[in-house]
Amino acid sequence: MKPPIFSYHDPRTTNDVVALLGSLDNAKLLAGGQSLMPMLNMRFVLPDHVIDLNRVDGLSFIREQNGAFEFGALEIGAMTRQRDIEFSDLVRQSCPLLHEAIAQVGHRQTRNRGTLGGSLCHLDPAAELVTVAAALDARMAVSGKNGTRSVDFSAFPVAYMTPALEPDELVTGATLPCWPAGHGYAFVEFSRRRGDFAIVSAAALIVEKNGKVTRASVTLGGLGAAPVRAHEVERALIGETIEEKRVREICEPLRKLDAIDDIHAPASYRRQLATVLARRALLKAHARIVAGAGS
Ligand SMILES: Cc1cc2nc3c(=O)[nH]c(=O)nc-3n(C[C@H](O)[C@H](O)[C@H](O)COP(=O)(O)OP(=O)(O)OC[C@H]3O[C@@H](n4cnc5c(N)ncnc54)[C@H](O)[C@@H]3O)c2cc1C
C-alpha cells in the first residue's frame, strides 16, 4: 500500500510549524509515524501536506519541574521517543507508573520511533500512554497562533481519537505530576499478544498511611472512547485497608460502566476485564508498598 500524494514540509522551529499549520489547508503533523504512516498507507487519512516535527528544535526532553506541584512533576517534550522514556532513570524514579506502562507499548522497534506527543495526540483509547496521562492528571502544553496554553488531560479528548486542538495548534509537551515517595503503583493490561494494544488496561496509584488508603487514582483504558477515571472506586478506597475481599467489593461497580462493543471484544467482556484488572492493579500497587518497593 502506498500513501496518497502530499507536499512534505520540514520546519526547524515551533513557530514555523504554527505558521505552516496556519497557512496550509488539510495538513497533518508527522511525529514518529508509527500510527500516521499506516493510516496514510491504508488511505484512512488523505492530507495535502505533511509537516515533519522530527527536526524541530526543543521538542525532545525529560526534565523535573519543581514549584507548581506538591510532589514535583516531570515535563516531557512531545517529540521525546518512547524508548528514551523507557530508559530514563528520572522517569523510573519519579514516575514509575509511566516506566511500567511504556514497556508494554508496542515493540522496541515502534518505541524507537514513536513519541509521547504522537501517542497522546493519536489518542487511541487503548494506548498505554493515554491511560497513564489520565491517571496522573497530566497537563498538555499546546502552541498555536495565539501563543501557548495548558490543557488538563481530562479535557484533552473531545471525541473518539480527537484531541482538543485547533487546526493551527500542536502539542509541545506534557507535564506529569509526581506522586509522593513511597506510593504504590501498577499498570496491568490484557492484550491478545505481547506488543498489541490492550483490549483493556488498568492503572492504579495509591498512597497509604498507617495501613489505610489516603489517596487513590484508578484509570481504565480501552473501555470507552477515552480513558475512564473510576472516581467512585477512588472515593470508596479512601480510609480502607487494602485486602483482596474488600478490593473485590469496591471494584464490583465497574461492571456497570459503559463499554465499547467491537470486533475485538464485546462490551460485557471489557467490563469483566475492567473489574478484574482494576482489582489486580490495586493489589499489586499495595503489595509494592508492603514490600517497600513503592516509589
Ligand atoms: C506494530 C505496532 C504496534 C503498536 N502497538 C502499540 C501499543 O501496544 N500501544 C500503543 O499505545 N501504541 C502502539 N502503537 C502505536 C505507537 O505507539 C505510535 O507511536 C503512537 O500511536 C503514535 O506516535 P507517533 O510518534 O508514531 O505519532 P505519529 O504516528 O507520527 O502521529 C500520530 C498522530 O498524532 C498527530 N501528532 C503527532 N505529534 C503531534 C503533536 N506534537 N501535536 C499534535 N499532533 C501530533 C499526528 O498528526 C497523527 O495524527 C503501535 C504501532 C505499531 C506500528
The ligand as an SDF file (V2000), in Angstrom:
LIG
                    3D

 53 58  0  0  0  0  0  0  0  0999 V2000
    3.1640   -2.7080   15.1370 C   0  0  0  0  0  0  0  0  0  0  0  0
    2.7000   -1.5860   16.0260 C   0  0  0  0  0  0  0  0  0  0  0  0
    2.2770   -1.8640   17.3020 C   0  0  0  0  0  0  0  0  0  0  0  0
    1.8510   -0.8330   18.1360 C   0  0  0  0  0  0  0  0  0  0  0  0
    1.4200   -1.1600   19.3940 N   0  0  0  0  0  0  0  0  0  0  0  0
    1.0240   -0.1550   20.2200 C   0  0  0  0  0  0  0  0  0  0  0  0
    0.6130   -0.4440   21.5610 C   0  0  0  0  0  0  0  0  0  0  0  0
    0.5990   -1.5870   22.0270 O   0  0  0  0  0  0  0  0  0  0  0  0
    0.2260    0.6030   22.3320 N   0  0  0  0  0  0  0  0  0  0  0  0
    0.2260    1.9070   21.8790 C   0  0  0  0  0  0  0  0  0  0  0  0
   -0.1270    2.8080   22.6160 O   0  0  0  0  0  0  0  0  0  0  0  0
    0.6210    2.1920   20.6190 N   0  0  0  0  0  0  0  0  0  0  0  0
    1.0180    1.2110   19.7890 C   0  0  0  0  0  0  0  0  0  0  0  0
    1.4160    1.5170   18.5180 N   0  0  0  0  0  0  0  0  0  0  0  0
    1.3650    2.9270   18.0820 C   0  0  0  0  0  0  0  0  0  0  0  0
    2.6470    3.6580   18.5070 C   0  0  0  0  0  0  0  0  0  0  0  0
    2.7570    3.7160   19.9000 O   0  0  0  0  0  0  0  0  0  0  0  0
    2.7100    5.0780   17.9910 C   0  0  0  0  0  0  0  0  0  0  0  0
    3.9740    5.5270   18.3430 O   0  0  0  0  0  0  0  0  0  0  0  0
    1.7430    6.1050   18.5270 C   0  0  0  0  0  0  0  0  0  0  0  0
    0.3990    5.7070   18.4310 O   0  0  0  0  0  0  0  0  0  0  0  0
    1.8660    7.3810   17.7050 C   0  0  0  0  0  0  0  0  0  0  0  0
    3.0590    8.0110   17.9800 O   0  0  0  0  0  0  0  0  0  0  0  0
    3.9780    8.5580   16.8330 P   0  0  0  0  0  0  0  0  0  0  0  0
    5.0270    9.4000   17.4750 O   0  0  0  0  0  0  0  0  0  0  0  0
    4.4260    7.4510   15.9690 O   0  0  0  0  0  0  0  0  0  0  0  0
    2.9730    9.5570   16.0740 O   0  0  0  0  0  0  0  0  0  0  0  0
    2.5390    9.6880   14.5360 P   0  0  0  0  0  0  0  0  0  0  0  0
    2.1310    8.3590   14.0000 O   0  0  0  0  0  0  0  0  0  0  0  0
    3.5890   10.4290   13.7650 O   0  0  0  0  0  0  0  0  0  0  0  0
    1.2900   10.6480   14.7160 O   0  0  0  0  0  0  0  0  0  0  0  0
    0.0780   10.1600   15.2720 C   0  0  0  0  0  0  0  0  0  0  0  0
   -0.9750   11.2730   15.2160 C   0  0  0  0  0  0  0  0  0  0  0  0
   -0.6830   12.2970   16.1470 O   0  0  0  0  0  0  0  0  0  0  0  0
   -0.5280   13.5690   15.4790 C   0  0  0  0  0  0  0  0  0  0  0  0
    0.5750   14.2470   16.1490 N   0  0  0  0  0  0  0  0  0  0  0  0
    1.8100   13.7280   16.3460 C   0  0  0  0  0  0  0  0  0  0  0  0
    2.5500   14.5810   17.0820 N   0  0  0  0  0  0  0  0  0  0  0  0
    1.7600   15.6550   17.3510 C   0  0  0  0  0  0  0  0  0  0  0  0
    1.9630   16.8650   18.0720 C   0  0  0  0  0  0  0  0  0  0  0  0
    3.1180   17.1410   18.6950 N   0  0  0  0  0  0  0  0  0  0  0  0
    0.9490   17.7500   18.1540 N   0  0  0  0  0  0  0  0  0  0  0  0
   -0.2490   17.4680   17.5610 C   0  0  0  0  0  0  0  0  0  0  0  0
   -0.4870   16.3400   16.8430 N   0  0  0  0  0  0  0  0  0  0  0  0
    0.5050   15.4530   16.7450 C   0  0  0  0  0  0  0  0  0  0  0  0
   -0.2420   13.2100   14.0230 C   0  0  0  0  0  0  0  0  0  0  0  0
   -0.6170   14.2390   13.1480 O   0  0  0  0  0  0  0  0  0  0  0  0
   -1.0840   11.9590   13.8620 C   0  0  0  0  0  0  0  0  0  0  0  0
   -2.4230   12.3080   13.6440 O   0  0  0  0  0  0  0  0  0  0  0  0
    1.8530    0.5130   17.6640 C   0  0  0  0  0  0  0  0  0  0  0  0
    2.3010    0.8060   16.3780 C   0  0  0  0  0  0  0  0  0  0  0  0
    2.7220   -0.2300   15.5480 C   0  0  0  0  0  0  0  0  0  0  0  0
    3.1960    0.0950   14.1640 C   0  0  0  0  0  0  0  0  0  0  0  0
  1  2  1  0
  2  3  1  0
  2 52  2  0
  3  4  2  0
  4  5  1  0
  4 50  1  0
  5  6  2  0
  6  7  1  0
  6 13  1  0
  7  8  2  0
  7  9  1  0
  9 10  1  0
 10 11  2  0
 10 12  1  0
 12 13  2  0
 13 14  1  0
 14 15  1  0
 14 50  1  0
 15 16  1  0
 16 17  1  0
 16 18  1  0
 18 19  1  0
 18 20  1  0
 20 21  1  0
 20 22  1  0
 22 23  1  0
 23 24  1  0
 24 25  2  0
 24 26  1  0
 24 27  1  0
 27 28  1  0
 28 29  2  0
 28 30  1  0
 28 31  1  0
 31 32  1  0
 32 33  1  0
 33 34  1  0
 33 48  1  0
 34 35  1  0
 35 36  1  0
 35 46  1  0
 36 37  1  0
 36 45  1  0
 37 38  2  0
 38 39  1  0
 39 40  1  0
 39 45  2  0
 40 41  1  0
 40 42  2  0
 42 43  1  0
 43 44  2  0
 44 45  1  0
 46 47  1  0
 46 48  1  0
 48 49  1  0
 50 51  2  0
 51 52  1  0
 52 53  1  0
M  END
$$$$
